[in-house]
Amino acid sequence: MNLNELSILSLYSAMGVYALAFIAFSIDLARRSSAVGAVQADELSSPEARGAAEAASGGTTTLTRISTRIANDAATPYGRSASLRVGVSLTVLAWALHLAADVLRGLAAGRVPWANMYEFAMTGTLLIVTVFLIVLTRADLRFLGTFVTGLVLILLGIAALRFYVEVAPLPPALQSVWLVIHVFVASLGTGFFALGFALSAVQLLQFRRESLVAEARATRLRFVATLPSSATLENLAYRVNIIGFILWTFTLMAGSIWAEKAWGRYWGWDTKEVWTFIIWTIYAGYIHARATRGWRGSRSAWLAIIGFSAVLFNFGIVNVFFKGLHAYSGL
């Protein structure tokens, strides 16, 4: 078995472990919903209990009391959930197998493993998980595990089934150190944008729940009550997206230098170049609108979601269906 075959075996093994991690994280979300339902049933077990609870809470709504109780009760099992610990452990194991697959592919090719769609997807998803695991050391975002592992599974599945190619030498335009810098920084920026997208999506769900609670109306996605407030999620998304924006800015700069070395011009309005600039513009608008125009809440969240949608379009559509000087990325 050669190095490339070992890389494929490691990648499929990583996908299997990611699937198990996805199940573990999903079980945690189901447990959160059940716990919220139990709290609600306890609070509303009888009219007398409801009246006593309202009197003790100064007349606040039942849903508000549920949210407060879940957020403030230090004895709740969410932080020490066994399924959460298993999910994170499996994600770390899958990441190690994923890293081995990426390194083995690079050794088999004798170069950096991001010269085509298959390799870029493998490296890009590896960096998404890397960013997620690093951020976990600073903030408890394990509730995003379902999104992260699910997204990585989908992208790796598409890459393995649709974009796989045998190991091949680099085209002349890619034989540059700026390839390493440009693509690595772009992939790392994509990892931060993916995390910002997830936080913004959860922020919208939380904002919707908070609005219904304020109106004393029932909510369906009960597990959202166990997550941070929409304001906290928005601040986290903003910080993560700023890091991604800085990296994406450097991506544009490094890409321009690489273009001058490869084609003799810094900018040529190639389709890929245009979409990279469009993504930069969307995130620049997101940061500017939030910092100077006071765009908060759902408006800033939707801008972040649109920005990451443009990133996915750039990767999955522009690389495949648009012709240009970056056509090799669709190999």
C-alpha positions as CSV (number, residue, x, y, z in Angstrom):
1,M,0.0,0.0,0.0
2,N,1.5,3.3,-1.1
3,L,1.4,6.7,0.7
4,N,-1.6,7.9,-1.4
5,E,-3.6,4.8,-0.5
6,L,-2.8,5.2,3.1
7,S,-4.0,8.8,2.8
8,I,-7.3,7.7,1.4
9,L,-7.7,5.1,4.2
10,S,-6.9,7.7,6.8
11,L,-9.4,10.1,5.3
12,Y,-12.3,7.6,5.2
13,S,-11.4,6.6,8.7
14,A,-11.6,10.3,9.8
15,M,-15.0,10.6,8.1
16,G,-16.3,7.6,10.0
17,V,-15.1,9.1,13.3
18,Y,-16.5,12.5,12.4
19,A,-19.9,10.8,11.8
20,L,-19.7,9.3,15.3
21,A,-18.8,12.7,16.8
22,F,-21.8,14.2,14.9
23,I,-24.1,11.6,16.5
24,A,-22.7,12.4,20.0
25,F,-23.2,16.1,19.6
26,S,-26.7,15.5,18.3
27,I,-27.5,13.4,21.3
28,D,-26.4,16.3,23.5
29,L,-28.8,18.7,21.7
30,A,-31.6,16.1,22.2
31,R,-30.8,15.9,25.9
32,R,-30.9,19.7,26.2
33,S,-34.3,19.8,24.6
34,S,-35.5,17.1,27.0
35,A,-34.1,18.9,30.0
36,V,-35.9,22.1,29.0
37,G,-39.1,20.2,28.5
38,A,-38.7,18.7,32.0
39,V,-38.2,22.1,33.5
40,Q,-41.3,23.4,31.7
41,A,-43.4,20.5,32.9
42,D,-42.2,21.0,36.4
43,E,-43.0,24.7,36.3
44,L,-46.5,24.1,34.9
45,S,-47.4,21.0,36.8
46,S,-50.3,22.7,38.4
47,P,-52.1,26.1,38.5
48,E,-51.1,26.4,42.2
49,A,-47.4,25.8,41.4
50,R,-47.6,28.2,38.5
51,G,-49.2,30.9,40.6
52,A,-46.6,30.4,43.4
53,A,-43.7,30.6,40.9
54,E,-45.1,33.8,39.3
55,A,-45.5,35.4,42.7
56,A,-41.9,34.4,43.7
57,S,-40.6,35.8,40.4
58,G,-42.5,39.0,40.5
59,G,-45.0,38.0,37.8
60,T,-42.5,37.2,35.0
61,T,-43.6,34.7,32.3
62,T,-43.0,31.0,32.6
63,L,-40.7,30.9,29.6
64,T,-38.6,33.6,31.1
65,R,-38.3,31.7,34.3
66,I,-37.3,28.6,32.4
67,S,-34.6,30.5,30.5
68,T,-33.3,32.1,33.7
69,R,-33.3,28.8,35.6
70,I,-31.3,27.0,32.9
71,A,-28.8,29.8,32.4
72,N,-28.1,30.3,36.1
73,D,-28.4,26.8,37.6
74,A,-24.9,25.6,38.2
75,A,-26.1,22.1,38.7
76,T,-27.4,21.6,35.2
77,P,-25.7,18.7,33.3
78,Y,-25.0,20.6,30.1
79,G,-21.4,21.6,30.9
80,R,-20.5,18.0,32.0
81,S,-22.6,16.1,29.6
82,A,-21.0,12.7,28.7
83,S,-22.2,13.0,25.1
84,L,-20.4,16.4,24.8
85,R,-17.1,15.0,26.2
86,V,-17.4,12.0,23.8
87,G,-18.2,14.3,20.9
88,V,-15.1,16.5,21.5
89,S,-12.9,13.4,22.1
90,L,-14.1,11.8,18.8
91,T,-13.6,15.1,17.0
92,V,-9.9,15.3,18.2
93,L,-9.4,11.7,17.1
94,A,-11.0,12.4,13.7
95,W,-8.8,15.5,13.4
96,A,-5.7,13.4,14.0
97,L,-6.7,10.9,11.3
98,H,-7.6,13.9,9.0
99,L,-4.2,15.4,9.6
100,A,-2.5,12.1,8.8
101,A,-4.4,11.9,5.5
102,D,-3.4,15.4,4.5
103,V,0.3,14.9,5.4
104,L,0.4,11.5,3.6
105,R,-1.2,13.0,0.5
106,G,1.5,15.8,0.6
107,L,4.3,13.2,1.0
108,A,2.9,11.1,-1.9
109,A,2.8,14.2,-4.1
110,G,6.1,15.6,-2.9
111,R,4.5,19.0,-2.5
112,V,1.9,20.9,-0.4
113,P,-1.5,19.1,-0.6
114,W,-3.7,21.8,-2.0
115,A,-3.2,21.9,-5.7
116,N,-6.7,20.8,-6.8
117,M,-10.3,20.7,-5.5
118,Y,-9.9,17.4,-3.7
119,E,-6.7,18.5,-1.9
120,F,-8.0,21.9,-1.1
121,A,-11.2,20.5,0.4
122,M,-9.2,18.1,2.5
123,T,-6.9,20.8,3.8
124,G,-9.6,23.4,4.1
125,T,-11.9,21.2,6.2
126,L,-8.9,20.2,8.4
127,L,-8.3,23.9,9.2
128,I,-12.0,24.4,9.9
129,V,-11.8,21.7,12.6
130,T,-8.4,23.1,13.8
131,V,-9.9,26.5,14.3
132,F,-12.9,25.0,16.1
133,L,-10.7,23.0,18.5
134,I,-8.4,25.9,19.2
135,V,-11.3,28.2,19.9
136,L,-12.7,25.6,22.4
137,T,-9.6,26.3,24.6
138,R,-10.8,29.9,25.0
139,A,-14.6,29.7,24.9
140,D,-17.1,26.8,25.4
141,L,-18.5,26.5,21.9
142,R,-19.1,22.8,22.0
143,F,-22.7,23.3,21.2
144,L,-21.5,24.1,17.6
145,G,-20.0,20.6,17.3
146,T,-23.0,19.3,15.3
147,F,-22.6,22.1,12.8
148,V,-18.8,21.7,12.4
149,T,-18.7,18.0,12.1
150,G,-21.7,17.9,9.8
151,L,-20.3,20.6,7.5
152,V,-16.9,18.8,7.4
153,L,-18.6,15.5,6.6
154,I,-20.5,16.9,3.7
155,L,-17.5,18.7,2.2
156,L,-15.3,15.7,2.6
157,G,-17.9,13.4,1.1
158,I,-18.4,15.7,-1.9
159,A,-14.6,16.0,-2.4
160,A,-13.9,12.2,-2.1
161,L,-16.8,11.2,-4.4
162,R,-16.8,14.1,-6.9
163,F,-13.3,15.7,-7.0
164,Y,-10.8,13.0,-6.3
165,V,-7.8,12.9,-8.7
166,E,-4.6,10.9,-8.7
167,V,-1.4,12.5,-7.5
168,A,0.0,14.8,-10.3
169,P,2.8,17.3,-10.6
170,L,2.0,21.0,-10.2
171,P,1.3,23.2,-13.2
172,P,3.9,25.9,-13.7
173,A,1.7,28.6,-12.4
174,L,1.5,26.8,-9.0
175,Q,5.2,26.2,-8.6
176,S,5.7,29.2,-6.3
177,V,6.1,29.7,-2.6
178,W,3.2,32.2,-2.9
179,L,0.9,29.2,-3.5
180,V,1.7,27.9,0.0
181,I,1.1,31.3,1.6
182,H,-1.9,32.3,-0.5
183,V,-3.9,29.1,-0.2
184,F,-3.0,28.3,3.4
185,V,-4.1,31.8,4.6
186,A,-7.3,31.5,2.5
187,S,-8.1,28.1,4.0
188,L,-7.4,29.4,7.5
189,G,-9.6,32.4,6.9
190,T,-12.4,30.1,5.7
191,G,-12.1,28.2,8.9
192,F,-12.8,31.4,10.9
193,F,-15.6,32.4,8.6
194,A,-17.3,29.0,9.0
195,L,-17.2,29.3,12.8
196,G,-18.6,32.9,12.5
197,F,-21.3,31.6,10.2
198,A,-22.4,29.0,12.7
199,L,-22.4,31.5,15.6
200,S,-24.5,33.9,13.5
201,A,-27.0,31.1,12.6
202,V,-27.4,30.2,16.2
203,Q,-27.7,33.9,17.1
204,L,-30.8,34.2,14.8
205,L,-32.4,31.2,16.5
206,Q,-31.7,32.6,19.9
207,F,-32.9,36.1,18.9
208,R,-36.2,34.5,17.7
209,R,-36.6,32.5,20.9
210,E,-35.9,35.6,23.0
211,S,-38.6,37.5,21.0
212,L,-41.1,34.8,21.6
213,V,-40.3,34.6,25.3
214,A,-40.8,38.4,25.6
215,E,-44.3,37.9,24.1
216,A,-45.0,34.9,26.4
217,R,-45.3,32.6,23.4
218,A,-44.0,29.0,23.2
219,T,-40.9,28.0,21.2
220,R,-40.1,24.8,19.3
221,L,-36.3,24.6,19.4
222,R,-36.2,24.2,23.2
223,F,-32.4,23.4,23.3
224,V,-31.7,27.0,22.2
225,A,-32.7,28.1,25.7
226,T,-29.6,26.4,27.1
227,L,-27.2,28.4,24.8
228,P,-25.7,31.8,25.4
229,S,-27.8,34.9,24.7
230,S,-28.1,36.4,21.2
231,A,-25.9,39.4,22.3
232,T,-23.2,37.1,23.5
233,L,-23.3,35.0,20.3
234,E,-23.2,38.1,18.2
235,N,-20.1,39.4,20.0
236,L,-18.4,36.0,19.5
237,A,-19.3,35.9,15.8
238,Y,-18.0,39.4,15.3
239,R,-14.6,38.6,16.9
240,V,-14.2,35.4,14.9
241,N,-15.2,37.1,11.6
242,I,-12.7,40.0,12.2
243,I,-9.9,37.4,12.4
244,G,-11.2,35.8,9.2
245,F,-11.4,39.2,7.5
246,I,-7.8,40.0,8.4
247,L,-6.7,36.6,7.0
248,W,-8.8,37.2,3.9
249,T,-7.2,40.6,3.4
250,F,-3.8,39.0,3.4
251,T,-5.2,36.3,1.0
252,L,-5.9,39.1,-1.5
253,M,-2.5,40.6,-1.1
254,A,-0.7,37.3,-1.4
255,G,-2.8,36.4,-4.4
256,S,-1.9,39.6,-6.2
257,I,1.8,39.1,-5.6
258,W,1.5,35.5,-6.8
259,A,-0.5,36.7,-9.9
260,E,2.3,39.1,-10.8
261,K,4.9,36.4,-10.5
262,A,2.9,33.9,-12.5
263,W,1.1,36.0,-15.1
264,G,2.9,39.4,-15.0
265,R,0.0,41.4,-13.5
266,Y,-1.3,42.0,-10.1
267,W,-5.0,42.0,-11.0
268,G,-6.8,40.8,-14.1
269,W,-10.5,40.5,-13.3
270,D,-10.4,36.7,-13.5
271,T,-13.6,35.2,-12.1
272,K,-11.9,33.8,-9.1
273,E,-10.2,37.1,-8.3
274,V,-13.5,38.9,-8.6
275,W,-15.3,36.6,-6.2
276,T,-12.4,36.7,-3.7
277,F,-12.8,40.5,-3.8
278,I,-16.6,40.2,-3.5
279,I,-16.2,38.1,-0.3
280,W,-13.7,40.7,1.1
281,T,-16.3,43.5,0.3
282,I,-19.1,41.7,2.1
283,Y,-17.2,41.1,5.2
284,A,-15.8,44.7,5.1
285,G,-19.3,45.9,4.9
286,Y,-20.3,43.7,7.8
287,I,-17.6,45.0,10.1
288,H,-18.2,48.6,9.0
289,A,-22.0,48.4,9.4
290,R,-21.7,46.9,12.9
291,A,-18.9,49.3,14.1
292,T,-20.1,52.6,12.7
293,R,-23.7,52.2,11.6
294,G,-24.9,50.4,14.7
295,W,-26.1,47.3,12.8
296,R,-26.7,44.8,15.6
297,G,-28.9,41.8,16.0
298,S,-30.4,40.0,13.0
299,R,-29.0,42.4,10.4
300,S,-25.4,41.8,11.3
301,A,-26.1,38.1,11.5
302,W,-27.5,38.0,8.0
303,L,-24.6,39.8,6.6
304,A,-22.2,37.3,8.1
305,I,-24.3,34.4,6.7
306,I,-24.3,36.0,3.2
307,G,-20.5,36.4,3.5
308,F,-20.0,32.7,4.2
309,S,-22.5,31.8,1.5
310,A,-20.3,33.7,-0.9
311,V,-17.3,31.7,0.3
312,L,-19.1,28.4,-0.4
313,F,-20.1,29.7,-3.8
314,N,-16.6,30.7,-4.6
315,F,-15.4,27.2,-3.7
316,G,-18.2,25.0,-5.0
317,I,-19.5,26.9,-8.0
318,V,-16.8,29.3,-9.3
319,N,-14.1,26.6,-9.2
320,V,-16.2,24.1,-11.1
321,F,-18.4,26.0,-13.6
322,F,-16.5,29.2,-14.4
323,K,-13.5,29.3,-16.7
324,G,-10.4,31.4,-16.1
325,L,-6.8,31.4,-15.1
326,H,-7.7,29.5,-11.9
327,A,-9.3,26.6,-13.8
328,Y,-6.7,24.2,-12.4
329,S,-8.4,24.5,-9.0
330,G,-11.2,22.4,-10.5
331,L,-9.0,19.5,-11.5
